[in-house]
């Protein structure tokens, strides 16, 4: 999978967005704020069952440019990379707040890695909408691409606030893309860590209702 060369505390180097369904305060990994693109995230349903916590959502590109969604998370097995995991999401837990993340997680500054984990990207044309679904196991457990000192577990009944964040790159023409992978009827391509980490912005759902879900 990935070889960690130096241990260190994991800091989620993504700036926190106070958000709603639109990326009204898009940020890059360095935390600077830029004028909003009209790219919108809408959560359509939140449910729980034997498979875990499921969130269905749609992203609409209302901008005049093709954008790239950073949502093709990899799946790892005992011998390494297996392929794309269309329903996978990272999970970050902080006390009673849970964030489900489909985006690139920057490598912490105090950590050296053999190779950063870079999700594949998928193109979204101007005016287009794409629907997606993610599923995470219950109880919720911290699940991030770089090592944590300890695993945090949180029962769904104890979650006070749940959010979904989806990464995107606001202008596909600026990004060098490589390879092609098909998954769930969508085409994904690989991008370079340096280009993604400096251009990525986050769509934030805002707090999601868990009424009837717990």
C-alpha positions as CSV (number, residue, x, y, z in Angstrom):
1,X,0.0,0.0,0.0
2,X,2.1,2.9,1.2
3,X,5.3,2.7,3.3
4,X,5.5,5.3,6.1
5,X,9.1,6.4,6.5
6,X,8.7,8.7,9.5
7,X,6.1,8.5,12.2
8,X,4.3,11.7,13.2
9,X,1.0,13.0,14.4
10,X,-1.6,13.3,11.7
11,X,-3.0,16.8,11.2
12,X,-5.8,17.1,8.7
13,X,-4.2,19.8,6.6
14,X,-7.4,20.7,4.9
15,X,-8.9,24.0,6.0
16,X,-12.3,23.7,7.7
17,X,-15.1,25.2,5.6
18,X,-18.1,26.7,7.1
19,X,-20.5,25.7,4.4
20,X,-23.8,24.9,2.9
21,X,-24.5,23.1,-0.4
22,X,-22.5,25.5,-2.5
23,X,-18.8,26.0,-2.3
24,X,-19.2,29.6,-1.1
25,X,-15.8,29.6,0.5
26,X,-13.6,27.2,-1.6
27,X,-10.1,26.8,-0.2
28,X,-7.0,25.0,-1.4
29,X,-4.8,23.0,0.9
30,X,-2.8,26.1,1.9
31,X,-6.0,27.6,3.3
32,X,-6.3,30.6,1.0
33,X,-9.8,31.7,0.1
34,X,-10.9,32.4,-3.5
35,X,-14.0,33.6,-5.2
36,X,-16.7,30.9,-5.4
37,X,-17.3,28.8,-8.4
38,X,-20.9,27.8,-9.0
39,X,-20.3,24.1,-8.2
40,X,-22.9,22.7,-5.9
41,X,-23.1,19.6,-3.6
42,X,-26.6,18.3,-2.7
43,X,-27.0,15.4,-0.3
44,X,-30.1,13.4,-1.4
45,X,-30.3,10.8,1.4
46,X,-28.6,9.5,4.5
47,X,-29.5,6.0,5.8
48,X,-28.1,3.2,7.9
49,X,-28.4,-0.5,7.5
50,X,-26.5,-3.8,7.6
51,X,-23.9,-2.5,5.1
52,X,-23.2,0.6,7.2
53,X,-23.9,4.3,6.9
54,X,-24.9,5.3,3.3
55,X,-24.9,8.8,1.8
56,X,-26.3,9.5,-1.6
57,X,-25.4,12.9,-3.1
58,X,-25.1,14.8,-6.4
59,X,-22.6,17.4,-7.6
60,X,-23.7,20.0,-10.2
61,X,-21.3,22.0,-12.3
62,X,-22.8,25.4,-12.9
63,X,-19.5,27.0,-13.9
64,X,-18.5,27.6,-17.5
65,X,-15.5,25.3,-17.2
66,X,-15.0,21.5,-17.0
67,X,-14.1,20.7,-13.4
68,X,-12.5,17.5,-11.9
69,X,-14.0,15.7,-9.0
70,X,-11.3,14.3,-6.7
71,X,-13.5,11.3,-5.7
72,X,-11.9,8.2,-7.1
73,X,-10.5,6.7,-3.8
74,X,-8.3,3.7,-4.1
75,X,-8.8,0.2,-2.6
76,X,-5.9,-1.6,-1.0
77,X,-5.4,-5.3,-0.4
78,X,-2.7,-7.4,1.4
79,X,-0.5,-7.2,-1.7
80,X,-1.1,-3.5,-2.6
81,X,-3.4,-1.6,-4.9
82,X,-6.5,-3.4,-5.9
83,X,-8.4,-0.8,-7.9
84,X,-10.9,2.0,-7.3
85,X,-13.4,1.8,-4.5
86,X,-16.5,3.6,-5.8
87,X,-18.3,3.8,-2.5
88,X,-15.3,4.4,-0.2
89,X,-14.9,7.6,1.9
90,X,-12.3,8.7,4.4
91,X,-13.7,9.2,7.9
92,X,-12.4,11.9,10.3
93,X,-13.7,11.9,13.9
94,X,-13.4,14.6,16.4
95,X,-15.3,14.0,19.7
96,X,-18.9,13.7,18.5
97,X,-18.4,15.2,15.0
98,X,-17.9,13.0,12.0
99,X,-16.7,14.1,8.6
100,X,-17.0,11.9,5.5
101,X,-14.4,13.0,3.0
102,X,-14.0,12.2,-0.7
103,X,-11.0,14.3,-1.6
104,X,-7.2,14.3,-1.5
105,X,-5.8,14.5,2.1
106,X,-2.5,16.4,2.1
107,X,0.5,14.7,3.5
108,X,1.1,16.1,7.0
109,X,4.2,18.4,7.1
110,X,5.9,16.2,9.8
111,X,5.5,13.0,7.8
112,X,7.5,11.4,5.0
113,X,5.8,8.9,2.8
114,X,7.0,6.8,-0.1
115,X,4.1,7.9,-2.3
116,X,1.2,10.1,-1.4
117,X,-2.3,8.6,-1.8
118,X,-3.9,10.6,-4.6
119,X,-7.5,9.8,-5.5
120,X,-8.3,9.5,-9.2
121,X,-10.3,12.4,-10.7
122,X,-13.4,12.4,-12.9
123,X,-14.5,15.2,-15.3
124,X,-17.7,17.0,-14.9
125,X,-18.7,19.1,-17.9
126,X,-20.3,22.6,-17.6
127,X,-24.0,22.2,-16.8
128,X,-23.7,18.5,-15.9
129,X,-24.7,16.7,-12.7
130,X,-23.3,13.4,-11.4
131,X,-24.8,11.3,-8.6
132,X,-22.7,9.2,-6.3
133,X,-23.1,7.1,-3.2
134,X,-20.7,6.3,-0.4
135,X,-20.9,3.6,2.3
136,X,-18.8,3.5,5.5
137,X,-19.0,0.7,8.1
138,X,-20.6,1.2,11.5
139,X,-19.6,2.0,14.1
140,X,-17.7,4.8,12.6
141,X,-13.9,4.4,12.7
142,X,-11.2,6.9,11.9
143,X,-10.1,6.1,8.3
144,X,-7.5,8.3,6.8
145,X,-4.6,7.6,4.3
146,X,-1.8,8.3,6.8
147,X,-1.2,6.6,10.1
148,X,-3.0,7.7,13.3
149,X,-1.6,7.2,16.8
150,X,-4.8,5.3,17.7
151,X,-8.1,4.4,16.0
152,X,-11.1,6.3,17.2
153,X,-14.5,4.6,17.2
154,X,-17.9,6.4,17.4
155,X,-21.3,4.8,17.5
156,X,-23.8,6.5,15.2
157,X,-26.1,7.2,18.1
158,X,-23.3,9.4,19.6
159,X,-22.8,11.5,16.5
160,X,-23.9,15.1,17.1
161,X,-22.9,16.4,13.7
162,X,-22.3,14.7,10.4
163,X,-20.8,16.4,7.3
164,X,-19.8,15.4,3.8
165,X,-16.9,17.0,2.0
166,X,-16.1,16.4,-1.7
167,X,-12.9,17.7,-3.4
168,X,-12.8,19.2,-6.8
169,X,-10.4,21.1,-9.1
170,X,-12.0,24.2,-10.7
171,X,-10.4,24.1,-14.1
172,X,-9.6,20.7,-15.8
173,X,-7.5,22.4,-18.5
174,X,-4.8,23.3,-15.9
175,X,-4.2,19.7,-14.8
176,X,-2.0,17.0,-16.4
177,X,-3.9,13.7,-16.5
178,X,-2.7,10.2,-17.1
179,X,-4.3,6.8,-17.8
180,X,-7.9,5.8,-17.8
181,X,-10.0,3.6,-15.4
182,X,-13.7,2.8,-15.7
183,X,-15.7,2.3,-12.5
184,X,-19.5,2.4,-12.0
185,X,-20.0,3.7,-15.5
186,X,-17.7,6.7,-15.0
187,X,-14.2,7.4,-16.4
188,X,-11.4,8.2,-13.9
189,X,-7.9,9.4,-14.6
190,X,-4.8,9.9,-12.5
191,X,-3.4,13.3,-11.6
192,X,-0.2,14.4,-9.9
193,X,-0.1,15.1,-6.2
194,X,1.5,18.5,-6.5
195,X,-1.2,19.8,-8.9
196,X,-4.1,18.4,-6.9
197,X,-2.9,19.6,-3.5
198,X,-2.4,23.2,-4.7
199,X,-5.7,23.4,-6.7
200,X,-8.2,21.4,-4.7
201,X,-11.2,23.0,-3.3
202,X,-13.8,21.4,-1.0
203,X,-17.6,21.3,-1.2
204,X,-19.1,21.1,2.2
205,X,-22.6,19.7,2.8
206,X,-23.1,21.5,6.1
207,X,-24.5,19.6,9.1
208,X,-26.7,16.6,7.8
209,X,-29.9,15.6,9.5
210,X,-29.7,12.2,11.2
211,X,-33.4,12.2,12.2
212,X,-34.7,8.6,11.7
213,X,-31.2,7.4,10.8
214,X,-29.7,6.5,14.3
